[in-house]
Amino acid sequence: MDLSVSIFDLIFLKFQNPMSQLQRIAIAPSQLQEGQILLTKEQQHYLGRVLRLREGDRFIAMDGKGKWWLSQLTGEQARVLEALLVETELPVSITLMVALPKGNGFDEVVRCSTELGVTCIAPVLSDRTLLHPSPQKLERWRRIAAEAAEQSERSFVPTILEPVTFNTAVTANQTSHRYVCEARGEYPHLNKVLNSISDEIVIATGPEGGWTTQEIENAIAFGFQPVSLGRRILRAVTAPVVALSLITAACEV
């Protein structure tokens, strides 16, 4: 028996069953047991009270690691109907190394970056970083990433690392394609250096006020190539979106 269904079959099912909007929720892999999904109290509330799903309605469960299932609500649990084949990921793995902006700006960076297909988000503390986040912030960012992955129909939820200093971060990554975005200086545009990328890329965007000269020098010393995102000065929350949009446009055809 073939337990897979294409995305076109999924769309067909959606219109065949108007009671179900095929909403998506993220589950932990451990919740799937013998064809049943053991829903948490929060998930039961979300499906029943927020989404107004009823007994027998269908929804999509995703484990954030590439697996989707068409599922049916059965009381306080759900039954797996089909495994879904969904291809929404980029052909390259992208790590976004981003200096934490002030306020709650990083929330939007996480949300937009997830929608654009980032694989890993590495928040860094630069010499000009004003925000020093608490552990609760990290959990909040991971929830935002999970919600954005559901909304944008991604197969994977991006990994969000614990914040470290920028100088520590640049020494930890050994990917061959590494770029640091810098608004000042005569550097090639990011769009001009993306032709040969086939597997992994690391892109770093700076804080309000930009990277310090020492930070740029340290990044170069560890194999990062400085690049420009254009002639204008972008906000710390705008630069990651621009950089990822350029990478997505170059890699996704």
C-alpha positions in Angstrom: 0.0 0.0 0.0 1.4 3.4 -1.0 1.3 5.7 2.0 2.3 8.8 0.1 0.2 11.5 -1.5 1.4 14.3 -3.8 0.8 18.0 -3.1 -1.8 18.0 -5.9 -3.7 15.2 -4.2 -3.5 17.3 -1.1 -5.1 20.2 -2.8 -7.8 18.0 -4.2 -8.6 16.6 -0.8 -8.9 20.2 0.5 -11.6 21.1 -1.9 -13.3 17.7 -1.5 -13.7 18.4 2.2 -14.7 22.0 2.8 -15.1 21.5 6.5 -11.3 21.0 6.8 -8.9 23.8 5.8 -5.9 21.5 6.2 -4.3 23.6 8.9 -0.7 22.6 9.9 0.7 22.0 13.3 4.2 21.1 14.4 4.6 18.0 16.5 7.6 16.3 18.2 8.6 13.1 16.6 7.9 11.3 19.9 4.2 12.2 19.6 3.8 9.8 16.7 3.2 6.3 18.1 1.8 3.3 16.1 -0.1 5.5 13.6 -1.5 7.8 16.3 -0.5 11.3 17.2 -0.6 12.0 20.9 -1.7 15.6 21.0 -0.7 17.9 23.8 -3.2 19.9 25.7 -2.0 23.0 23.9 -2.4 21.3 20.5 -5.9 20.1 21.4 -6.9 23.6 22.4 -5.4 25.0 19.2 -7.1 22.5 16.9 -10.4 22.5 18.7 -10.9 26.0 20.1 -8.8 28.2 17.8 -9.1 26.4 14.5 -12.6 25.0 15.3 -11.8 21.5 14.0 -14.2 18.8 14.9 -14.1 15.1 15.3 -13.1 13.6 11.9 -11.7 16.8 10.4 -8.3 16.6 8.7 -5.2 18.6 9.3 -1.5 18.3 8.5 1.1 17.3 11.2 4.7 18.1 10.6 7.7 17.1 12.7 10.0 19.9 11.6 12.5 17.4 10.3 11.1 16.9 6.8 8.1 14.6 7.5 4.4 15.5 7.0 1.3 13.5 7.6 -2.3 13.9 6.6 -4.1 13.3 9.9 -7.6 13.1 11.2 -8.8 14.4 14.6 -10.1 11.6 16.8 -11.1 12.9 20.2 -8.0 13.9 22.1 -5.7 12.2 19.6 -5.3 12.1 15.9 -5.0 9.3 13.4 -2.4 9.3 10.6 -4.1 8.8 7.2 -1.2 9.3 4.8 2.4 10.3 4.6 2.8 13.4 2.5 5.5 14.2 -0.1 6.1 17.9 0.0 9.1 19.6 -1.7 9.3 23.1 -0.4 13.0 23.4 0.7 15.8 25.2 -1.1 18.5 23.1 -2.9 21.1 24.7 -0.6 21.6 24.9 3.2 21.7 28.4 4.4 23.1 29.5 7.8 22.2 33.1 8.7 24.6 34.6 11.1 22.8 37.8 12.3 23.8 40.4 14.9 21.0 40.8 17.3 19.0 44.1 16.7 17.6 46.1 19.5 14.1 45.7 20.9 12.0 42.8 19.4 13.4 43.2 15.9 14.8 39.7 16.0 11.3 38.2 16.2 10.6 39.5 12.7 14.1 38.4 11.4 13.3 34.9 12.6 9.8 34.9 11.0 10.9 36.3 7.6 14.1 34.2 7.4 12.0 31.0 8.1 9.6 31.9 5.3 12.5 32.5 2.9 14.0 29.0 3.6 16.9 29.5 6.0 18.3 26.3 7.5 20.0 27.6 10.6 19.8 31.0 12.4 22.9 31.9 14.5 22.3 35.0 16.6 25.5 36.7 17.4 26.6 39.5 19.8 28.8 42.0 18.1 30.8 44.8 19.6 27.8 47.1 18.9 25.0 44.8 20.0 22.7 46.4 22.6 20.5 43.3 23.3 21.6 40.5 25.6 18.8 38.0 25.4 17.5 35.7 28.2 16.9 32.0 27.7 13.2 32.8 27.4 14.0 34.8 24.3 15.6 31.8 22.7 12.5 29.7 23.4 10.3 32.4 22.0 12.4 32.6 18.7 12.1 28.8 18.3 8.3 29.0 18.7 8.2 31.8 16.1 10.2 29.7 13.7 7.9 26.7 14.2 4.8 28.9 13.5 6.4 30.5 10.5 7.4 27.0 9.1 3.8 25.9 9.5 2.5 29.0 7.8 4.9 28.8 4.8 4.4 25.1 4.3 8.1 24.2 4.9 9.2 20.7 5.5 11.8 21.7 8.1 11.8 24.1 11.1 15.1 26.1 11.1 17.5 25.4 13.9 18.1 28.5 16.1 21.4 28.4 18.0 22.2 30.0 21.3 23.7 33.5 20.9 27.5 33.7 21.0 29.9 36.5 20.2 30.5 37.2 16.5 34.2 36.4 16.8 33.4 33.0 18.3 30.9 32.3 15.5 33.2 33.0 12.6 35.8 30.6 14.0 33.2 27.8 14.4 32.0 27.5 10.8 34.1 25.9 8.1 31.7 26.1 5.2 33.5 27.0 2.0 31.0 29.7 0.9 31.1 32.3 3.7 30.1 35.9 3.3 29.8 38.9 5.6 27.7 41.8 4.5 29.2 45.2 4.9 27.6 48.5 4.0 30.8 50.5 3.9 33.7 49.9 1.4 34.1 48.8 -2.2 33.0 45.2 -2.0 31.3 43.0 -4.7 27.5 42.8 -4.6 26.3 39.5 -3.1 24.3 38.9 -6.3 27.6 38.7 -8.2 29.2 35.9 -6.1 26.4 33.4 -5.9 27.0 31.5 -9.2 29.0 28.6 -7.9 27.1 27.7 -4.7 25.8 24.2 -4.8 25.4 22.9 -1.2 26.0 25.2 1.8 26.3 29.0 2.4 26.9 31.1 5.5 25.8 34.8 5.3 26.4 37.3 8.1 24.6 40.5 8.6 25.5 43.2 11.1 24.0 45.3 13.9 22.9 48.9 14.0 25.9 50.9 13.1 27.5 48.0 11.2 30.4 45.7 12.1 33.5 47.2 13.6 36.7 47.2 11.5 38.2 44.6 13.8 35.2 42.3 13.3 35.5 42.5 9.6 39.2 41.8 9.7 38.6 38.8 12.0 35.9 37.5 9.6 38.2 37.8 6.6 41.0 36.0 8.5 38.7 33.0 9.0 37.6 32.8 5.3 34.6 35.2 5.1 34.4 37.3 1.9 33.0 40.8 2.5 30.0 41.6 0.2 27.6 44.5 -0.4 23.8 44.5 -0.4 23.6 47.6 -2.5 24.3 51.3 -2.3 21.8 52.1 0.5 22.3 51.6 4.2 19.8 48.9 5.4 18.4 48.5 8.9 19.6 45.5 10.9 16.3 43.8 10.5 16.1 44.5 6.7 19.6 43.3 5.7 18.9 39.6 6.5 15.7 39.6 4.4 17.5 41.2 1.5 20.4 38.8 1.7 18.2 35.7 1.9 16.0 37.0 -0.9 19.0 37.3 -3.2 20.3 33.8 -2.3 16.8 32.3 -2.8 16.5 34.0 -6.2 19.9 32.6 -7.3 19.4 29.1 -6.0 15.7 28.4 -6.6 14.8 27.9 -10.2 
